[in-house]
Amino acid sequence: MGTAGGAALRLPGLHGYAVEFSPYWPGRVACAAAQYYGIAGCGTLAVLEQNDAGIALLRSFDWNDGLFDVTWSENNEHVLITSSGDGSLQIWDTAKTKGPLQVYKEHTQEAYSVDWSQTRGEQLVVSGSWDQTAKLWDPAVGKSLCTFKGHEGVIYSTIWSPHIPGCFASASGDQTVRVWDVKTPRVKLVIPAHQAEILSCDWCKYDENLLVTGAVDCSLKGWDLRNIRQPVFILLGHTYAIRRVKFSPFHATLLASCSYDFTVRFWDFSKPNPLLETVEHHTEFTCGLDLSLHNHGQVVDCAWDELVKIYTPSCLAVPV
């Protein structure tokens, strides 16, 4: 166990829910945050940049409800989308001082997840809500293209496949992960992945059939979509609910997770002892986590202790 070096920035009065590195600018990060732990009050989108002196606040945009997730545009380096406690999605332009550019309000409860597709040739966004639905959006169109129903609990996470166009996964409080194809509103695959609420999922960047789930039961499980009877790996070590999990963009078997146990953990599921490192540098629920596409081994996280941290854990500082 240990603490990681790197840079930190405090966002006073704001509790971090999600962070994401820009796909365009190395060291640029967006953070979705909420006042009063997201229970009441407003939200802020903070756009940050790492420099030699640490982390600087480039821009901040306020919304009248907590912001729970954020995703960068894949076709405009200045555009971001956030999701909010009032059920709406907001489109922001960091080149402008005010915003949002547009607001999409269709979800009837908290919009907890938003993700912009990374596959070429399509500009699609998926959102997931506590109203138990996922919605498909084209940011250029003012209303949703499709609504996906089937979950029997709140949706916490919706993530596009990086390999298969039009395919996304959703993780839910109904203890399942579901895989969808935008060409049909019916679910493609239902995985009863945990006997607990599933708060997060992610796709392996090197294997189109591999998904990881993180749940309230403190476990991470890997799933091969071709055979979902048994997980292909189970990772144990967290002591409270796993809030977010991310596969490495550089290593097929490496992933990171953050938890309500205040830690971030790094794993290699191909090793007999898969837990590589535990980073303890927050004093509250750690909710946001991302791995840089630009700077090998660089990680950003955020927590309810008002801190955003950018660092390179020792296990990622050298080739694994």
C-alpha positions in Angstrom: 0.0 0.0 0.0 1.1 3.5 -0.6 0.4 7.0 -1.8 1.3 8.1 -5.2 3.2 11.3 -6.1 2.0 13.6 -8.9 -0.1 16.7 -8.8 -3.3 17.6 -7.0 -6.0 20.3 -7.2 -8.6 21.0 -4.7 -12.1 22.0 -5.9 -13.5 23.7 -2.8 -17.1 22.6 -1.9 -17.2 20.2 -4.8 -17.3 16.4 -4.6 -15.8 14.6 -7.6 -17.9 12.0 -9.4 -16.1 11.4 -12.7 -12.9 12.4 -14.5 -11.8 11.9 -18.1 -8.6 12.7 -19.9 -9.0 14.6 -23.2 -8.5 12.4 -26.3 -6.8 15.5 -27.9 -4.8 17.3 -25.3 -2.2 15.4 -23.1 -2.7 16.5 -19.5 -6.1 18.0 -20.0 -8.8 16.6 -17.8 -12.6 17.1 -17.3 -14.1 16.6 -13.9 -17.8 16.3 -13.2 -18.6 17.3 -9.6 -21.5 18.1 -7.3 -22.1 20.1 -4.1 -23.2 18.4 -0.9 -22.2 14.9 -2.1 -24.7 15.0 -4.9 -27.7 14.9 -2.6 -28.5 18.6 -3.0 -27.1 21.8 -4.5 -25.5 22.5 -7.9 -22.9 20.8 -10.1 -19.7 22.0 -11.8 -17.8 20.9 -14.8 -14.2 21.7 -14.2 -11.7 21.6 -17.1 -8.1 21.2 -15.8 -4.7 21.1 -17.2 -1.5 19.7 -15.8 1.6 21.9 -16.2 5.0 22.1 -14.6 3.6 23.8 -11.5 0.8 21.3 -10.9 -2.8 21.3 -12.1 -4.5 24.5 -13.2 -8.2 25.2 -13.6 -8.7 26.3 -17.2 -12.5 26.7 -17.2 -15.5 25.8 -15.0 -19.1 25.7 -15.9 -22.0 25.5 -13.3 -25.2 23.6 -13.6 -28.3 23.8 -11.3 -28.0 20.1 -10.2 -25.2 17.8 -9.5 -23.1 16.5 -12.4 -22.4 12.7 -12.2 -20.5 11.9 -15.4 -18.6 13.5 -18.2 -17.4 12.5 -21.7 -15.3 14.3 -24.3 -16.4 14.7 -27.9 -14.6 12.4 -30.3 -15.0 15.0 -33.2 -14.4 18.4 -31.5 -11.6 19.0 -29.1 -13.5 21.7 -27.2 -16.8 19.9 -26.7 -17.9 17.8 -23.7 -21.2 16.3 -22.5 -22.2 15.9 -18.8 -25.0 14.1 -17.2 -27.0 15.5 -14.2 -29.1 14.7 -11.2 -32.1 16.4 -12.9 -32.1 13.7 -15.7 -30.6 16.0 -18.3 -27.5 16.0 -20.5 -25.6 19.2 -21.1 -23.3 19.9 -24.1 -20.5 22.4 -23.3 -17.9 24.2 -25.4 -14.6 24.9 -23.5 -13.8 27.6 -26.1 -16.7 29.6 -24.8 -17.0 31.1 -21.3 -20.7 30.4 -20.8 -22.9 27.4 -21.5 -24.3 25.0 -22.0 -24.7 24.9 -25.8 -27.6 22.5 -25.5 -29.5 20.6 -22.9 -31.3 17.3 -23.6 -33.9 16.5 -21.0 -35.7 13.2 -21.4 -34.6 10.9 -18.5 -37.1 11.2 -15.7 -34.6 10.5 -12.9 -30.9 11.0 -12.4 -28.7 10.7 -15.5 -25.8 8.9 -14.0 -23.7 7.9 -17.0 -22.8 9.3 -20.4 -20.3 8.1 -23.0 -19.3 9.2 -26.5 -18.7 6.4 -29.0 -15.0 6.0 -30.1 -15.6 3.9 -33.2 -15.0 5.8 -36.4 -17.8 6.8 -38.7 -20.4 7.4 -36.0 -21.0 10.2 -33.6 -23.2 8.6 -31.0 -23.7 9.2 -27.3 -25.3 6.8 -24.8 -26.7 7.8 -21.5 -27.8 5.7 -18.5 -30.3 6.7 -15.9 -31.9 5.8 -12.6 -35.1 5.7 -14.5 -33.9 2.2 -15.6 -33.4 3.2 -19.3 -30.5 3.9 -21.6 -30.9 6.4 -24.4 -29.1 6.8 -27.7 -28.3 10.3 -28.9 -26.8 12.0 -31.9 -25.4 15.3 -30.5 -26.5 17.1 -33.7 -30.1 16.0 -33.1 -32.2 17.6 -30.4 -33.9 14.4 -29.2 -32.9 10.9 -28.4 -32.8 8.4 -31.3 -33.8 5.4 -29.2 -34.6 4.3 -25.7 -33.4 0.9 -24.4 -35.6 -0.8 -21.8 -35.1 -4.0 -19.9 -33.1 -3.3 -16.7 -35.1 -3.8 -13.6 -33.0 -1.5 -11.5 -31.2 1.8 -11.8 -28.5 2.1 -14.5 -25.1 3.2 -13.1 -22.9 2.8 -16.1 -23.2 2.8 -19.9 -20.0 2.2 -22.0 -19.5 1.8 -25.7 -17.5 -1.1 -27.1 -14.2 0.3 -28.5 -14.3 -2.5 -31.2 -17.9 -3.1 -32.3 -19.7 -0.2 -33.9 -23.1 0.5 -32.3 -22.5 -1.9 -29.3 -22.6 -0.8 -25.7 -22.8 -2.3 -22.2 -24.9 -1.2 -19.3 -24.4 -2.0 -15.6 -27.3 -1.9 -13.2 -28.5 -2.2 -9.7 -30.5 -5.2 -10.9 -27.3 -7.2 -10.6 -26.9 -7.6 -14.4 -24.8 -6.2 -17.2 -26.5 -6.1 -20.5 -25.0 -5.8 -24.0 -27.0 -3.8 -26.6 -26.9 -3.2 -30.3 -28.2 0.2 -31.4 -29.8 -1.4 -34.5 -32.4 -3.1 -32.3 -33.9 -1.9 -29.0 -34.0 -5.4 -27.6 -31.1 -6.6 -25.4 -28.5 -8.8 -27.1 -27.1 -10.4 -23.9 -27.9 -10.4 -20.2 -25.1 -11.4 -17.8 -26.2 -12.0 -14.2 -22.7 -10.9 -13.1 -23.0 -10.4 -9.3 -25.3 -11.0 -6.5 -25.1 -7.3 -5.7 -25.6 -3.9 -7.4 -23.1 -3.4 -10.3 -21.8 0.2 -10.3 -19.3 0.0 -13.2 -18.2 -1.9 -16.3 -15.6 -1.5 -19.0 -14.5 -3.2 -22.2 -11.0 -4.6 -22.7 -9.2 -2.5 -25.3 -7.5 -5.7 -26.9 -10.3 -8.3 -26.8 -13.7 -7.4 -28.1 -15.3 -10.3 -26.2 -14.0 -9.3 -22.7 -15.9 -7.1 -20.2 -15.1 -6.3 -16.6 -17.7 -5.5 -13.9 -17.2 -3.9 -10.5 -19.9 -4.2 -7.8 -21.1 -3.5 -4.3 -19.8 -6.9 -3.3 -16.2 -5.5 -3.5 -15.3 -7.8 -6.4 -14.2 -7.3 -10.0 -15.2 -10.0 -12.5 -14.1 -10.6 -16.1 -16.6 -11.9 -18.6 -16.1 -13.5 -22.0 -19.2 -12.7 -24.0 -19.0 -16.0 -25.8 -19.4 -18.0 -22.6 -21.0 -16.2 -19.6 -21.6 -19.2 -17.4 -18.5 -18.4 -15.3 -16.3 -15.3 -15.0 -12.9 -15.6 -16.6 -11.4 -13.9 -13.6 -12.4 -12.6 -10.2 -10.3 -9.9 -8.4 -10.7 -9.5 -4.7 -9.1 -6.9 -2.4 -11.4 -3.9 -2.2 -13.2 -3.6 1.2 -16.1 -1.5 0.1 -18.2 -1.1 -3.1 -16.2 -0.6 -6.4 -17.3 2.6 -7.9 -15.5 2.6 -11.3 -13.3 0.2 -13.3 -11.1 1.0 -16.3 -9.1 -1.3 -18.6 -5.6 0.0 -19.6 -5.2 1.4 -23.0 -1.7 -0.1 -23.2 -1.9 -3.5 -21.7 -4.4 -6.2 -22.5 -4.6 -7.7 -19.0 -4.1 -4.6 -16.8 -6.9 -2.6 -15.2 -7.6 -0.1 -12.5 -10.5 0.3 -10.0 -11.5 2.8 -7.4 -13.8 2.3 -4.5 -15.7 3.6 -1.5 -12.8 2.2 0.5 -10.9 5.4 -0.5 -8.4 3.4 -2.6 -7.4 3.0 -6.2 -6.1 -0.4 -7.1 -4.1 -1.7 -10.1 -4.4 -5.3 -11.3 -3.0 -7.7 -13.8 -5.5 -10.5 -14.1 -3.0 -12.7 -15.9 -0.7 -13.0 -12.9 -1.1 -15.4 -10.0 -1.1 -12.5 -7.6 -3.1 -10.0 -9.7 -3.1 -7.0 -7.3 -0.1 -4.9 -8.4 -0.6 -1.8 -6.3 -2.9 -0.1 -3.9 -2.9 3.7 -3.9 -4.3 5.4 -0.8 -4.3 9.2 -1.3 -7.9 10.1 -0.7 -9.8 10.5 2.5 -13.3 10.0 1.1 -15.2 7.9 -1.5 -13.1 7.7 -4.6 -15.5 7.9 -7.6 -13.7 9.0 -10.7 -10.9 7.3 -12.6 -9.3 7.4 -16.0 -6.1 6.2 -17.7 -4.3 8.5 -20.2 -4.1 7.6 -23.9 -1.3 10.0 -24.4 1.1 9.6 -21.4 1.9 5.9 -20.7 1.0 5.0 -17.2 -0.6 8.3 -16.2 -3.8 8.2 -14.1 -6.3 10.7 -13.0 -8.8 10.2 -10.2 -11.2 12.2 -8.1 -13.0 11.8 -4.8 -15.5 13.3 -2.4 -12.6 14.9 -0.5 -12.7 17.7 -3.2 -9.4 16.5 -4.7 -8.4 15.7 -8.3 -5.1 13.9 -8.6 -2.9 13.1 -11.7 -0.1 10.7 -11.1 1.8 7.6 -12.4 1.6 4.7 -10.0 4.9 2.8 -9.6 3.4 -0.4 -11.2 2.8 1.6 -14.4 6.0 3.6 -14.4 7.9 0.7 -16.0 6.6 -1.6 -18.7 4.5 -4.4 -17.1 
